[in-house]
Amino acid sequence: MNKAKFVKDVTVIDPDTLGEVEVTIFKHPNGGMFGLDASYIEQELEEDNEITVDPFNVNESILLIWE
């Protein structure tokens, strides 16, 4: 399983609602970066076991690392 490292949180404007959305940015081991809605991380992922779908590898999971 791949591991993605935390980079930073950024605030963006949702183009539909014009509301602010916190996005958490991660560095993928393949060199790319990706962002996840911070509310998704808080609501959907279990604490200390933050595994989600790998956005760069179909049918694989990725572990989110906060170091």
C-alpha positions in Angstrom: 0.0 0.0 0.0 1.3 3.5 -0.9 1.6 6.2 1.7 0.9 9.9 1.1 2.5 12.6 3.2 0.6 15.6 4.5 1.8 18.9 2.9 -0.6 21.6 4.1 -4.2 22.7 4.4 -5.5 25.3 2.0 -8.8 27.2 1.7 -10.5 27.3 -1.6 -13.8 28.7 -2.8 -16.5 26.2 -3.9 -17.6 27.5 -7.4 -21.1 26.2 -6.8 -21.9 27.6 -3.3 -19.2 30.3 -3.2 -18.4 29.0 0.3 -15.0 28.4 1.7 -13.8 24.8 1.7 -10.7 23.5 3.6 -8.7 21.1 1.4 -5.8 19.0 2.7 -2.9 18.5 0.3 -0.9 15.3 0.3 2.3 14.3 -1.6 1.9 10.9 -3.4 5.0 8.7 -3.6 4.8 8.8 -7.4 5.7 12.5 -7.2 2.2 13.9 -7.7 0.1 15.8 -5.2 -3.6 15.6 -4.5 -6.1 17.3 -2.2 -9.0 15.9 -0.2 -11.9 17.9 1.3 -10.9 18.1 5.0 -14.5 17.5 6.1 -14.4 14.1 4.2 -11.2 13.2 6.2 -12.9 14.2 9.5 -16.2 12.5 8.8 -15.4 9.4 6.7 -12.0 8.2 7.8 -11.3 6.5 11.1 -8.8 8.2 13.3 -5.3 6.5 13.3 -6.4 4.4 10.3 -6.8 7.0 7.6 -6.9 4.8 4.5 -8.8 6.0 1.4 -8.8 5.3 -2.4 -5.5 6.0 -4.1 -6.3 8.8 -6.7 -3.4 7.7 -8.9 -3.8 3.9 -8.8 -7.2 2.4 -9.7 -8.5 -0.3 -7.3 -5.8 0.5 -4.7 -5.8 2.2 -1.3 -3.5 4.8 0.2 -2.5 5.5 3.8 -2.5 9.2 4.7 0.5 10.1 6.9 0.5 13.3 9.0 4.2 13.6 9.8 
